[in-house]
Amino acid sequence: MFKIIAQFISINLLNNLALQKLIFMEGEEFYGAAYKGSKQFTQQQVKTANATGFGAAADDYMERGIDLNEELIKNKPATYFFRMKGDAMQDIGIFDKDVLIVDRSVKLANGKVIVAVLNGELLVRRFHKNFSSAFLIPENSRYKTINLAEFNDFVVWGVVMYVIHQM
């Protein structure tokens, strides 16, 4: 009779019933875990699951890892990485060979550090605009401030959002 009933009940239902100790097969009893925890993670979701069956108390407060793409990139299609070459911005912590995260969708504003092309030369400078003209200001006293009124070919490639450098 058990075989006839089993044909009509799905495998998942049988597994659930077995875990709840409702079906006895040939004298064996199936037991489920007494405490299921407040969070229902599977073994595949938690790579450091405890093999003894007893979870650590901290598991209830577990967070997933930090995704730097999620943290540092707000507009993925408009963001690119740029390796700094030179020391024109060293006074604000942007050094040679640092990686800059640049967002093209951020609006150009006074005081922002930008990546720009000026007469075919790629520059990283602080943008400053007053009533009459705009300037590109280096953060190193060895370089001169550039008055943009003197140049025809000026294109902004984006605003620097983050700087990554090795300690």
Backbone as a chain_set.jsonl record, in Angstrom:
{"seq": "MFKIIAQFISINLLNNLALQKLIFMEGEEFYGAAYKGSKQFTQQQVKTANATGFGAAADDYMERGIDLNEELIKNKPATYFFRMKGDAMQDIGIFDKDVLIVDRSVKLANGKVIVAVLNGELLVRRFHKNFSSAFLIPENSRYKTINLAEFNDFVVWGVVMYVIHQM", "coords": {"N": [[0.821, -1.189, 0.0], [2.029, 1.174, 0.679], [3.647, 1.622, -1.542], [1.814, 2.311, -3.524], [0.767, 4.726, -2.582], [3.069, 6.261, -2.601], [3.5, 6.629, -5.284], [1.821, 8.665, -5.981], [2.553, 10.831, -4.527], [4.7, 13.555, -4.454], [8.302, 13.658, -4.762], [9.512, 15.716, -3.325], [7.592, 16.268, -1.344], [7.643, 13.874, 0.064], [10.269, 13.975, 1.053], [10.061, 16.217, 2.732], [8.15, 15.286, 4.581], [9.59, 13.162, 5.68], [11.678, 14.503, 6.928], [10.268, 15.738, 8.93], [9.695, 13.702, 10.638], [7.472, 12.081, 10.147], [7.095, 9.87, 8.589], [7.924, 6.506, 8.724], [10.293, 4.328, 7.654], [10.84, 1.076, 7.188], [11.445, 0.709, 9.911], [13.243, 2.755, 10.467], [13.907, 6.005, 11.683], [13.55, 9.384, 10.751], [15.121, 12.367, 11.402], [14.857, 15.871, 11.694], [16.673, 18.988, 11.918], [16.747, 20.39, 15.163], [16.971, 23.102, 15.796], [16.637, 25.614, 13.547], [17.752, 28.058, 13.053], [17.845, 31.674, 12.686], [18.258, 32.711, 10.217], [17.975, 31.46, 7.002], [20.243, 29.905, 5.457], [21.826, 28.135, 2.83], [24.192, 25.434, 2.379], [25.693, 26.042, 0.124], [25.434, 28.803, -0.062], [26.73, 29.8, 2.161], [29.966, 29.757, 2.529], [31.63, 29.103, 4.618], [30.4, 27.284, 6.304], [29.604, 25.529, 9.291], [30.655, 22.309, 9.831], [29.83, 20.631, 11.867], [27.225, 21.019, 12.424], [26.293, 22.784, 14.269], [25.772, 26.096, 14.319], [27.708, 29.103, 14.533], [27.189, 31.75, 16.875], [27.543, 34.228, 15.741], [26.789, 33.874, 13.123], [24.179, 34.671, 12.665], [24.412, 37.346, 12.264], [25.81, 37.716, 10.009], [27.344, 39.224, 7.179], [27.467, 39.799, 3.648], [30.378, 39.765, 1.496], [32.452, 42.642, 0.672], [31.811, 44.364, -2.224], [33.723, 45.953, -4.443], [33.108, 47.113, -6.895], [30.406, 47.685, -6.591], [30.522, 49.482, -4.474], [32.18, 51.603, -5.346], [31.526, 52.359, -7.955], [29.109, 54.196, -9.392], [27.692, 54.726, -11.74], [27.863, 52.558, -14.026], [28.107, 52.292, -16.961], [29.188, 54.774, -17.607], [31.611, 54.996, -16.357], [35.126, 54.792, -15.981], [38.492, 53.481, -15.607], [41.589, 54.984, -14.835], [45.031, 55.381, -15.155], [47.177, 57.294, -13.319], [49.719, 59.489, -14.418], [52.519, 61.112, -13.544], [53.213, 63.939, -11.319], [51.544, 66.07, -10.751], [49.34, 66.336, -9.099], [49.997, 65.652, -6.529], [49.89, 66.888, -4.014], [47.337, 66.614, -3.039], [47.099, 63.96, -2.655], [47.095, 62.318, -4.91], [49.052, 60.299, -6.651], [51.868, 59.397, -8.791], [51.205, 56.649, -10.882], [48.902, 55.898, -9.507], [45.529, 54.619, -9.454], [42.784, 56.031, -10.945], [39.336, 56.467, -10.513], [37.015, 57.356, -12.73], [34.166, 59.223, -13.536], [32.087, 59.867, -16.171], [29.539, 60.844, -16.214], [29.071, 62.605, -14.17], [28.373, 65.914, -13.339], [30.31, 68.685, -14.351], [31.828, 70.746, -12.002], [32.71, 73.565, -9.964], [35.825, 73.269, -8.359], [36.07, 70.511, -8.556], [38.065, 67.586, -9.244], [39.328, 66.777, -12.337], [39.588, 64.817, -15.391], [40.989, 65.786, -18.346], [41.348, 66.831, -21.788], [43.614, 68.908, -23.226], [44.457, 70.766, -25.851], [45.332, 68.389, -27.106], [46.783, 67.171, -25.095], [46.663, 65.049, -22.323], [45.337, 65.664, -19.164], [45.232, 65.802, -15.562], [43.594, 67.705, -13.351], [42.488, 70.233, -11.001], [39.384, 71.771, -11.41], [38.45, 75.13, -11.81], [36.252, 77.826, -11.825], [35.541, 81.192, -12.449], [33.864, 84.389, -12.681], [34.698, 85.44, -15.169], [36.466, 83.617, -16.5], [37.773, 80.22, -16.865], [39.802, 77.846, -15.071], [42.493, 75.474, -14.869], [43.814, 73.931, -12.199], [46.816, 72.889, -10.822], [47.863, 70.61, -8.214], [50.393, 70.958, -7.138], [53.198, 72.817, -6.509], [55.173, 73.099, -8.407], [54.032, 73.225, -10.897], [52.208, 75.275, -13.244], [49.194, 77.243, -13.072], [46.582, 76.82, -15.418], [45.035, 78.874, -17.704], [42.027, 78.595, -19.212], [40.928, 80.21, -21.164], [42.84, 80.85, -22.953], [43.111, 78.767, -24.693], [41.861, 76.742, -27.401], [41.092, 74.11, -27.857], [39.621, 72.158, -25.746], [38.517, 69.524, -23.811], [36.485, 67.836, -21.536], [36.966, 64.792, -19.951], [35.883, 63.515, -17.803], [34.919, 63.351, -14.286], [36.962, 62.895, -11.489], [36.317, 60.422, -9.207], [37.227, 58.602, -7.234], [40.359, 57.569, -5.804], [42.774, 55.102, -6.056], [45.444, 53.83, -4.398], [48.512, 52.177, -3.649], [49.663, 51.366, -0.393]], "CA": [[0.0, 0.0, 0.0], [2.938, 2.322, 0.721], [4.118, 1.856, -2.902], [0.744, 2.982, -4.27], [0.705, 6.112, -2.102], [4.306, 6.935, -3.001], [3.417, 6.984, -6.688], [1.026, 9.872, -6.14], [3.132, 11.924, -3.735], [5.96, 13.997, -5.07], [9.542, 13.389, -4.025], [9.715, 16.81, -2.376], [6.688, 16.095, -0.218], [8.169, 12.766, 0.856], [11.435, 14.472, 1.783], [9.59, 17.085, 3.819], [7.52, 14.447, 5.603], [10.644, 12.388, 6.341], [12.407, 15.407, 7.813], [9.421, 16.076, 10.062], [9.519, 12.47, 11.42], [6.109, 11.598, 9.989], [7.103, 8.591, 7.878], [8.906, 5.544, 9.202], [10.542, 3.367, 6.591], [11.531, -0.129, 7.644], [11.9, 0.852, 11.28], [14.164, 3.878, 10.645], [13.278, 7.299, 11.915], [14.272, 10.509, 10.176], [15.034, 13.535, 12.27], [15.324, 17.156, 11.168], [17.397, 19.785, 12.902], [15.864, 20.955, 16.174], [17.044, 24.55, 15.667], [16.9, 25.93, 12.15], [18.408, 29.362, 12.953], [16.977, 32.779, 12.298], [18.484, 32.953, 8.796], [17.97, 30.191, 6.298], [21.29, 29.834, 4.46], [22.199, 26.788, 2.414], [25.633, 25.171, 2.422], [26.312, 26.717, -1.002], [25.423, 30.236, 0.174], [27.692, 30.117, 3.217], [31.139, 28.938, 2.218], [32.314, 28.708, 5.85], [29.428, 26.636, 7.17], [30.181, 24.649, 10.295], [30.324, 20.937, 9.47], [29.287, 19.9, 13.005], [25.785, 21.221, 12.498], [25.983, 23.864, 15.199], [26.267, 27.351, 13.785], [28.219, 30.076, 15.487], [26.212, 32.793, 17.185], [27.769, 35.351, 14.835], [26.196, 33.594, 11.819], [22.94, 35.427, 12.52], [24.744, 38.73, 11.918], [26.756, 37.623, 8.91], [27.124, 40.044, 6.006], [28.22, 39.327, 2.494], [31.631, 40.484, 1.288], [32.384, 43.976, 0.082], [32.014, 44.399, -3.662], [34.255, 47.277, -4.756], [32.346, 47.676, -8.017], [29.163, 48.225, -6.04], [30.835, 50.598, -3.588], [32.898, 52.706, -5.97], [31.014, 52.727, -9.274], [27.682, 54.543, -9.307], [27.111, 54.651, -13.079], [28.813, 51.656, -14.671], [28.431, 52.583, -18.366], [29.889, 56.047, -17.75], [32.788, 54.998, -15.489], [36.319, 54.109, -16.461], [39.673, 53.552, -14.752], [42.646, 55.759, -15.474], [46.254, 55.352, -14.362], [47.815, 58.608, -13.242], [51.134, 59.575, -14.77], [53.027, 62.424, -13.178], [53.062, 64.351, -9.924], [50.865, 67.364, -10.723], [48.272, 66.359, -8.095], [50.504, 64.929, -5.361], [49.561, 67.565, -2.75], [46.029, 66.149, -2.542], [47.134, 62.509, -2.483], [47.06, 61.572, -6.167], [50.463, 60.118, -6.971], [52.208, 58.693, -10.018], [50.779, 55.243, -10.968], [47.627, 55.647, -8.822], [44.39, 54.338, -10.323], [41.681, 56.966, -10.73], [38.024, 56.026, -10.983], [36.494, 58.567, -13.356], [32.768, 59.109, -13.959], [31.772, 60.862, -17.206], [28.17, 61.343, -16.067], [29.012, 63.615, -13.109], [28.42, 67.268, -13.899], [31.49, 69.479, -14.038], [31.525, 71.79, -11.021], [33.852, 74.276, -9.416], [36.544, 72.562, -7.319], [36.184, 69.074, -8.842], [39.254, 67.116, -9.947], [38.847, 66.248, -13.616], [40.49, 64.358, -16.439], [40.645, 66.593, -19.51], [42.3, 66.921, -22.887], [43.85, 70.309, -23.554], [45.33, 70.802, -27.036], [45.875, 67.064, -27.354], [47.5, 66.641, -23.928], [45.783, 64.531, -21.276], [45.683, 66.282, -17.885], [44.4, 65.655, -14.372], [43.724, 68.964, -12.632], [41.289, 70.739, -10.326], [38.687, 72.759, -12.23], [37.977, 76.322, -11.092], [35.631, 78.795, -12.725], [35.044, 82.426, -11.851], [32.921, 85.096, -13.561], [35.209, 85.741, -16.507], [37.127, 82.503, -17.18], [37.934, 78.96, -16.139], [41.197, 77.499, -14.875], [42.877, 74.141, -14.415], [44.782, 74.208, -11.14], [47.546, 71.713, -10.34], [48.06, 70.532, -6.765], [51.833, 70.856, -6.946], [53.711, 74.17, -6.763], [56.073, 73.082, -9.561], [53.267, 73.41, -12.132], [51.482, 76.542, -13.334], [47.759, 77.22, -13.328], [46.278, 76.988, -16.842], [43.842, 79.67, -18.009], [41.398, 77.939, -20.363], [40.575, 81.213, -22.174], [43.948, 80.923, -23.905], [43.138, 77.555, -25.518], [40.642, 76.448, -28.156], [40.764, 72.686, -27.834], [39.499, 71.688, -24.364], [37.433, 68.553, -23.654], [36.478, 67.145, -20.237], [36.732, 63.356, -20.077], [35.149, 63.028, -16.645], [35.252, 63.821, -12.944], [37.602, 61.86, -10.675], [35.476, 60.105, -8.056], [38.015, 57.898, -6.229], [41.751, 57.299, -6.109], [43.264, 53.875, -5.437], [46.899, 53.721, -4.444], [49.076, 51.201, -2.738], [50.27, 51.975, 0.799]], "C": [[0.872, 1.263, 0.0], [3.432, 2.667, -0.681], [3.079, 2.602, -3.719], [0.66, 4.455, -3.858], [1.924, 6.893, -2.6], [4.27, 7.355, -4.46], [2.704, 8.322, -6.881], [1.616, 11.075, -5.39], [4.473, 12.301, -4.334], [7.139, 13.696, -4.158], [9.776, 14.48, -2.975], [8.825, 16.668, -1.143], [7.163, 14.951, 0.674], [9.386, 13.202, 1.669], [11.019, 15.344, 2.955], [8.95, 16.273, 4.943], [8.57, 13.652, 6.374], [11.422, 13.265, 7.313], [11.582, 15.762, 9.053], [9.074, 14.845, 10.912], [8.084, 11.939, 11.33], [6.053, 10.257, 9.266], [8.225, 7.731, 8.442], [9.077, 4.513, 8.106], [11.387, 2.236, 7.168], [12.156, 0.077, 9.018], [12.866, 2.004, 11.511], [13.371, 5.157, 10.859], [14.164, 8.385, 11.325], [14.05, 11.724, 11.05], [15.528, 14.768, 11.52], [16.071, 17.89, 12.262], [16.399, 20.4, 13.877], [15.828, 22.473, 16.065], [17.454, 24.873, 14.242], [17.572, 27.279, 11.973], [17.445, 30.432, 12.496], [17.14, 33.127, 10.824], [18.598, 31.6, 8.113], [18.979, 30.23, 5.151], [21.509, 28.378, 4.084], [23.713, 26.65, 2.49], [26.34, 25.927, 1.295], [26.38, 28.232, -0.792], [26.452, 30.651, 1.204], [28.885, 29.201, 3.04], [31.846, 28.44, 3.476], [31.344, 28.05, 6.82], [30.121, 25.639, 8.09], [29.724, 23.22, 10.011], [29.72, 20.152, 10.623], [27.785, 20.064, 13.124], [25.379, 22.315, 13.455], [26.599, 25.149, 14.663], [26.779, 28.263, 14.881], [27.161, 31.149, 15.718], [26.347, 33.976, 16.241], [27.155, 35.118, 13.458], [24.904, 34.369, 11.594], [23.195, 36.866, 12.081], [25.711, 38.801, 10.736], [26.349, 38.544, 7.764], [27.904, 39.458, 4.855], [29.454, 40.192, 2.318], [31.411, 41.851, 0.655], [32.704, 43.867, -1.401], [32.464, 45.805, -4.038], [33.559, 47.91, -5.955], [31.073, 48.341, -7.52], [29.42, 49.468, -5.194], [31.366, 51.819, -4.327], [32.334, 53.176, -7.305], [29.513, 52.963, -9.185], [26.979, 54.422, -10.657], [28.079, 53.857, -13.953], [29.107, 51.998, -16.132], [29.253, 53.859, -18.555], [31.191, 56.105, -16.949], [33.938, 54.241, -16.141], [37.458, 54.305, -15.462], [40.8, 54.205, -15.54], [43.875, 55.705, -14.576], [46.946, 56.703, -14.469], [49.28, 58.508, -13.638], [51.586, 60.991, -14.451], [52.704, 62.766, -11.732], [52.322, 65.68, -9.766], [49.807, 67.465, -9.628], [48.712, 65.723, -6.78], [50.125, 65.592, -4.036], [48.178, 67.194, -2.213], [45.958, 64.623, -2.49], [46.965, 61.699, -3.746], [48.495, 61.498, -6.674], [50.631, 59.393, -8.299], [51.84, 57.215, -9.87], [49.556, 54.907, -10.117], [46.549, 55.355, -9.859], [43.263, 55.3, -9.953], [40.405, 56.337, -11.268], [37.298, 57.28, -11.429], [35.08, 58.309, -13.857], [32.464, 60.237, -14.949], [30.393, 61.472, -17.023], [28.033, 62.412, -14.986], [29.219, 64.992, -13.732], [29.674, 68.002, -13.421], [31.1, 70.618, -13.106], [32.824, 72.382, -10.502], [34.497, 73.458, -8.288], [36.709, 71.066, -7.544], [37.509, 68.768, -9.527], [38.761, 66.403, -11.196], [39.984, 65.654, -14.425], [40.047, 65.089, -17.695], [41.732, 66.479, -20.564], [42.389, 68.387, -23.266], [44.898, 70.357, -24.658], [46.052, 69.481, -27.249], [46.629, 66.444, -26.189], [46.496, 66.247, -22.848], [46.25, 65.046, -19.92], [44.724, 65.858, -16.795], [44.654, 66.908, -13.546], [42.415, 69.278, -11.909], [40.688, 71.844, -11.193], [38.209, 73.907, -11.344], [37.429, 77.317, -12.107], [35.207, 80.006, -11.922], [34.153, 83.126, -12.872], [33.421, 85.236, -14.999], [35.839, 84.553, -17.22], [37.228, 81.275, -16.273], [39.411, 78.597, -16.108], [41.329, 76.018, -14.537], [44.032, 74.342, -13.453], [45.482, 72.916, -10.729], [47.664, 71.762, -8.819], [49.525, 70.204, -6.474], [52.409, 72.207, -7.367], [54.681, 74.227, -7.948], [55.358, 73.35, -10.877], [52.485, 74.715, -12.072], [49.99, 76.288, -13.539], [47.523, 77.528, -14.806], [44.98, 77.766, -16.988], [43.238, 79.107, -19.289], [40.992, 78.927, -21.458], [41.649, 81.298, -23.257], [43.974, 79.758, -24.882], [41.804, 77.339, -26.204], [40.159, 75.021, -27.946], [40.787, 72.161, -26.394], [38.284, 70.774, -24.264], [37.571, 67.873, -22.296], [36.134, 65.685, -20.479], [36.03, 62.777, -18.871], [35.667, 63.606, -15.346], [35.834, 62.647, -12.157], [36.758, 61.658, -9.416], [36.284, 59.488, -6.912], [39.444, 57.715, -6.737], [42.148, 56.024, -5.364], [44.777, 53.882, -5.546], [47.382, 52.766, -3.354], [49.756, 51.916, -1.577], [51.725, 51.603, 0.886]], "O": [[0.513, 2.28, -0.592], [3.622, 3.84, -1.0], [3.439, 3.451, -4.535], [0.497, 5.328, -4.71], [1.806, 8.059, -2.975], [4.928, 8.322, -4.845], [2.97, 9.03, -7.852], [1.201, 12.211, -5.616], [5.278, 11.435, -4.676], [6.987, 13.506, -2.951], [10.195, 14.183, -1.857], [9.268, 16.922, -0.023], [7.094, 15.046, 1.899], [9.517, 12.841, 2.838], [11.568, 15.22, 4.05], [9.185, 16.545, 6.121], [8.454, 13.487, 7.588], [11.785, 12.818, 8.402], [12.145, 16.054, 10.108], [8.243, 14.94, 11.815], [7.546, 11.414, 12.305], [5.032, 9.573, 9.337], [9.351, 8.201, 8.611], [8.104, 3.891, 7.678], [12.525, 2.45, 7.586], [13.288, -0.347, 9.252], [13.281, 2.223, 12.649], [12.302, 5.352, 10.281], [15.391, 8.304, 11.398], [12.916, 12.059, 11.393], [16.516, 14.699, 10.79], [16.093, 17.448, 13.41], [15.336, 20.873, 13.474], [14.767, 23.076, 16.226], [18.515, 24.445, 13.788], [17.938, 27.629, 10.851], [16.365, 30.139, 11.984], [16.266, 33.767, 10.238], [19.262, 30.698, 8.624], [18.625, 30.547, 4.015], [21.392, 27.49, 4.928], [24.427, 27.64, 2.648], [27.46, 26.403, 1.48], [27.297, 28.879, -1.298], [26.993, 31.754, 1.124], [28.824, 28.014, 3.361], [32.586, 27.458, 3.416], [31.456, 28.239, 8.031], [31.097, 24.992, 7.71], [28.523, 22.956, 9.958], [29.141, 19.091, 10.389], [27.138, 19.316, 13.857], [24.222, 22.735, 13.452], [27.821, 25.264, 14.568], [26.327, 28.193, 16.024], [26.335, 31.415, 14.844], [25.36, 34.66, 15.966], [27.011, 36.069, 12.689], [24.568, 34.691, 10.454], [22.288, 37.53, 11.579], [26.348, 39.828, 10.502], [25.172, 38.639, 7.416], [28.872, 38.721, 5.046], [29.559, 41.251, 2.937], [30.323, 42.165, 0.171], [33.749, 43.339, -1.782], [31.678, 46.749, -3.962], [33.437, 49.133, -6.017], [30.708, 49.426, -7.973], [28.618, 50.401, -5.201], [31.036, 52.95, -3.971], [32.639, 54.286, -7.743], [28.743, 52.036, -8.933], [25.805, 54.058, -10.715], [29.0, 54.42, -14.544], [30.276, 51.995, -16.518], [29.943, 54.003, -19.564], [31.812, 57.165, -16.872], [33.748, 53.196, -16.764], [37.4, 55.174, -14.592], [40.941, 54.002, -16.746], [43.78, 55.954, -13.374], [47.256, 57.184, -15.56], [49.987, 57.577, -13.251], [51.084, 61.955, -15.029], [52.034, 62.017, -11.021], [52.467, 66.344, -8.739], [49.412, 68.572, -9.261], [47.866, 65.297, -5.994], [50.049, 64.904, -3.018], [47.886, 67.441, -1.043], [44.881, 64.057, -2.303], [46.714, 60.497, -3.669], [49.078, 62.506, -7.074], [49.678, 58.851, -8.858], [52.134, 56.601, -8.844], [49.199, 53.733, -10.011], [46.646, 55.792, -11.006], [42.844, 55.371, -8.797], [40.399, 55.747, -12.349], [37.0, 58.16, -10.621], [34.821, 57.304, -14.519], [32.57, 61.415, -14.609], [30.099, 62.512, -17.612], [26.99, 63.06, -14.891], [30.122, 65.197, -14.543], [30.042, 67.943, -12.248], [30.161, 71.364, -13.382], [33.89, 71.772, -10.592], [33.808, 73.007, -7.373], [37.425, 70.413, -6.785], [38.021, 69.581, -10.296], [37.891, 65.535, -11.127], [41.16, 65.933, -14.194], [38.877, 65.029, -18.074], [42.866, 66.09, -20.285], [41.387, 69.027, -23.585], [46.066, 70.036, -24.441], [47.248, 69.46, -27.541], [47.072, 65.299, -26.286], [45.598, 67.015, -22.506], [47.416, 64.888, -19.561], [43.552, 65.585, -17.054], [45.774, 67.153, -13.095], [41.378, 68.669, -12.173], [41.396, 72.739, -11.652], [37.64, 73.69, -10.274], [38.068, 77.609, -13.119], [34.597, 79.883, -10.86], [33.73, 82.498, -13.843], [32.632, 85.155, -15.94], [35.758, 84.478, -18.446], [36.833, 81.289, -15.107], [40.177, 78.98, -16.992], [40.413, 75.397, -13.999], [45.089, 74.851, -13.825], [44.825, 71.954, -10.333], [47.575, 72.831, -8.215], [49.847, 69.313, -5.687], [52.131, 72.683, -8.467], [54.975, 75.316, -8.441], [56.005, 73.671, -11.874], [52.144, 75.201, -10.994], [49.582, 75.27, -14.097], [48.185, 78.394, -15.377], [43.945, 77.363, -16.456], [43.876, 79.142, -20.341], [40.735, 78.506, -22.585], [41.379, 81.772, -24.36], [44.78, 79.758, -25.813], [40.751, 77.697, -25.675], [38.957, 74.766, -27.868], [41.838, 71.77, -25.886], [37.165, 71.175, -24.584], [38.648, 67.391, -21.945], [35.137, 65.372, -21.129], [35.61, 61.62, -18.919], [36.709, 64.261, -15.306], [35.278, 61.549, -12.155], [36.515, 62.598, -8.66], [36.053, 59.814, -5.748], [39.696, 57.708, -7.942], [41.881, 55.893, -4.17], [45.33, 53.934, -6.644], [46.753, 52.585, -2.312], [50.363, 52.969, -1.771], [52.413, 52.016, 1.819]]}, "num_chains": 1, "name": "protein.A"}
